[in-house]
């Protein structure tokens, strides 16, 4: 149920995304695609999401993951970066111009 709610929010975010914003569109696509992949795994069988990529050296292992997990993680990081950049741009555009910069 949480996955479906997240997909609804991502769809709304996509609709609000300008066509020229490739990074934001890519980020939304990665998160959505990964979420849909994991949802299909959960619905398809009793074993749930199948994690099959196992990385490590000797007894030291990284948590096992799958391609959908990589898409969600990469997309989420990219989306956070894009939205943070948009917020910074909006704040700098709304910031009042200081007197010192007007005197030059």
ZISULZI-V435234 format. One line per field, one symbol per residue. ss: DSSP state (h for helix, s for strand, l for the rest). phi: phi as a letter, one per 40 degrees, with the letter a starting at -180 (. if undefined). psi: psi as a letter, one per 20 degrees, with the letter a starting at -180 (. if undefined). A space follows every 10 residues. Layout:
ss: ???
phi: ???
psi: ???
This chain:
ss: lhhhhhhhhh hhhhhlllll lhhhhhhhhh hhhhhhhhhh hhhhllllll llsllsslls slllslhhhh hhhhhhhhhh hhhhhhhhhh hhhhllllhh hhll
phi: .ccccccccc ccccccccdc cccccccccc ccccccdccc dcccaccgcc cbcbbibfcc bcdcabcccc cccccccccc cccccccccc cccccccccc cccc
psi: hhggghhggh gghghjpqhi nggggggggg ggggggghgg gghhriibpo piooqrocio qqpqrrhhhg gggggggggg gghghggggg ghhipqpqhh hhi.
